Amino acid sequence: MSRKLAFTKMQGLGNDFVMIDAVRQPIQLTEDQVRYLADRHFGVGCDQLLVVEPAQTPGVDFRYRIFNADGGEVEQCGNGARCFARFVFEQGLTDKREIRVETKKGIIAPRLEADGNVTVDMGVPVLNPADVPFVSDSDAYVQPLDVAGTSVAITAVSMGNPHAVQVVADVDTAPVAEQGPLIEHHPRFPARVNAGFLQVVDEHRVRLRVFERGAGETLACGTGACAAVVAGILRGLVASPVAVETRGGELTIAWNGVGTPVLMTGPAVTVFSGELTLP
Ligand SMILES: N[C@@H](CCC[C@H](N)C(=O)O)C(=O)O
C-alpha cells in the first residue's frame, strides 16, 4: 500500500542523510524502501537514512536507527549523530540542547554548541579484535591484512561500527577505489568493515578518506574520523585533539586514551524538507 512520507534532507561535511521523524509519523521501512529513498536518481538520494523513534529506555530521549544506502541497518553513524541532534531540536521534538539517544550499539550524547557546531560523546572505542569483529589471534594494534596479495598494516577499531584504518603517504593517491571494496568484504571482517585511509600531516592534523560499508566512498565519515584518530594515537603518530580534514570539510576529534570516550565536534546542516509517496 503506498503512503505519504515527510522527510528532511541533511548533511554533515557532505555525508548526506534522509531524516525520518518516526515519533510523529510512525513507520517501519522495508529494505527496498530504504534503497529507493537513498537512490540518487529515482529517490531523494543519501549515503544513510536515519529514523528517529521514541526511546525504549528510561532516562534516554530518543532512539535513532541508521540504514546504509544499500538498505542494511547498522550500529553507529557519527555525522548522522550530529544531524540527528539538530533535527530533533529544529523539528521541535525536544528543547534540550544536550540529548541522550540510544543506537543499536549503546547510548551516545550529542550537544548543540552555541557556535552552531555539534559535539558528540561517541563512547569508548572497542579494540578487542573479536568485538570489532576482526578475526585474529593477536590483539596487537597494528596487524597485517592480505588485500589481494598486498599486505596492508591496519588497525581494527569499533566505534560501535567496525573500521579498518591504514596509514598512507597521501590520501589523494591512496588506492581507495581499488582496496576499499576488497577490505569492506574481507573474510577477516565477518560483519564487513569501513575502510579508512589516513594521512598524517602533523601531530594535531590528519587527512582522511573512508570507503564506507554499504555506501562506498563518502565525502566524510564521522565514526571513521574517530577510529582514524584512535588508530593514529595508538600508533604514536598523533596527539589529541586532532583536526581531521575530509573531502567534505573538517572535524575535531579528542581522545584521552584506552578506556575513555571519543569526542567529535563538527557541523550539521539542514538542506530541505519534502514529502513523497512511498512505492
Ligand atoms: N557515515 C557514517 C557511518 C555510517 C555507517 C557505516 N557506513 C557502517 O556501515 O558502519 C559516519 O559518519 O560515521
Ligand as a Chemical Component Dictionary entry (heavy atoms), coordinates in Angstrom:
data_LIG
# 
_chem_comp.id                   LIG 
_chem_comp.type                 NON-POLYMER 
_chem_comp.pdbx_formal_charge   0 
_chem_comp.three_letter_code    LIG 
# 
loop_
_chem_comp_atom.comp_id 
_chem_comp_atom.atom_id 
_chem_comp_atom.alt_atom_id 
_chem_comp_atom.type_symbol 
_chem_comp_atom.charge 
_chem_comp_atom.model_Cartn_x 
_chem_comp_atom.model_Cartn_y 
_chem_comp_atom.model_Cartn_z 
_chem_comp_atom.pdbx_ordinal 
LIG N1 N1 N 0 28.814 7.926 7.601  1  
LIG C1 C1 C 0 28.795 7.410 8.890  2  
LIG C2 C2 C 0 28.892 5.919 9.079  3  
LIG C3 C3 C 0 27.667 5.191 8.527  4  
LIG C4 C4 C 0 27.649 3.713 8.771  5  
LIG C5 C5 C 0 28.774 2.959 8.089  6  
LIG N2 N2 N 0 28.707 3.044 6.652  7  
LIG C6 C6 C 0 28.741 1.498 8.542  8  
LIG O1 O1 O 0 28.251 0.655 7.784  9  
LIG O2 O2 O 0 29.208 1.220 9.639  10 
LIG C7 C7 C 0 29.542 8.224 9.928  11 
LIG O3 O3 O 0 29.568 9.460 9.768  12 
LIG O4 O4 O 0 30.019 7.681 10.910 13 
# 
loop_
_chem_comp_bond.comp_id 
_chem_comp_bond.atom_id_1 
_chem_comp_bond.atom_id_2 
_chem_comp_bond.value_order 
_chem_comp_bond.pdbx_ordinal 
LIG N1 C1 SING 1  
LIG C1 C2 SING 2  
LIG C1 C7 SING 3  
LIG C2 C3 SING 4  
LIG C3 C4 SING 5  
LIG C4 C5 SING 6  
LIG C5 N2 SING 7  
LIG C5 C6 SING 8  
LIG C6 O1 DOUB 9  
LIG C6 O2 SING 10 
LIG C7 O3 DOUB 11 
LIG C7 O4 SING 12 
# 
